[in-house]
Amino acid sequence: MIRKILAVVPIFVAVFFLSGCGLSDTVAPKATMANATFIKTEDGGTSWNPKMKIDDKQLISGIDVLSMAIHPTDQNIIYISTDSNGLFVTKDAGETWAAVKYPDKAYGLVFDPKNGDIMYGSGVFEGRAKIFKRLAEGQEWKEIYTEPADGTIISSLAISSVNSNVLYAGTNAGIIIKTTDGGQTWVNLKINQDINAPITSIVFDKVNDQHVLFALFQGGILETKNAGASIENITDQIDTKGNTTSVYSLVADPYLGGVAYAGTGTGIFRRNTDGSWNSLNLIESSKAFAIRSIAINPKNSREIMYSSAKAIYKSTDGGVKWATFQLDTSKDISILKYDQMDPAKIYAGMRSF
């Protein structure tokens, strides 16, 4: 049964505006890097600025950003999901934000790459983890999947760029499900061993949507080469020293097929086109902290960015040399994304860890 969720959601939004930001009716809040929850660069990373304004009296300064989705054809439209304040949208590339009617706990978030009106999101409504679908901007989100009981989270969500009816979702209990009809029906995928770690990231190969990688939070990486018919744990293939069990982030190269990057507690590992993996030559001090976010320039795979603690690193030669950028923020970066049309513009969502 499809359930409509909007009737009750304004309650959550009202709670956020009244108490979540600590706003004042008389003193205009100021967006600073210290209280930043969303930042942007328009010069390729040389300078970063906070972008948190709702209006002259309100900021999205009290949120933790869990995911980010940028419209496939209008890069000014960006959605972010939060752990306790639902969704927010900007339609002017971060200059102003508005709350979106949605459950307060929002996790995965993706656009249909072939139709930007359609979106999918995972969240928790009345204690139960669910997946929702929106068919047009401003329309209601409708439930297309529900967990059988309270207590689980649908921690990741990904959509194929080849066939947008194909989506994968992962739970914090290590379960992976898949739909091939846009969410009308779902199947459970079998993993060739018991997995108890949360599925935190799911990434499709750029040119082959049969090939999918799954990140397990501090538990390694899974891989399917046959659209989920079989799923293997490939952690021991990546790092012979055994450090990749501490996986924190995973991204696919948006330009090159077969290439992906895994951020761990000890550095970044690159999957090459031949299936081999190698460790990137990062600044050693940055490897002392979890690599929680990585982004690859969609028009130049040699340009790589990642975050470590209170700094951002950028390479333009495939990871040989790195430029560094200091962040005077109270939160760490949870996600980095390039503007697909103008890679000089890069966005970062912040959260507390």
Buried (B, 14 or more C-beta within 10 A) or exposed (E): EEEEBEEEBEEBBEEBBEEBBEBEEEEEBEBBBEBBBBBBBBEBBEEBEBBBBBEEBBBBBBBBBBBBBBBBEEBBBBBBBBBBBBBBBBBEBBEBBEBBBBBBBBBBBBBBBBEBEBBBBBBBBEEBBBBBBBBEEEEBBBBBBBBEEEEBBBBBBBBBBBBBBBBBBBBBBBBBBBBBEBBEEBEEBEBEEEBEBBBBBBBBBBEEBBBBBBBBBBBBBBBBBEBBEEBBBBBEBBBEEEBBBBBBBBBBBBBBEBBBBBBBBBBBBBBEEEEEBEBBBBEEEBBEBBBBBBBBBBEEBEBBBBBBBBBBBBBBEBBEEBEEBEBEBBBBBBBBBBBBEEBEBBBBBBBEE
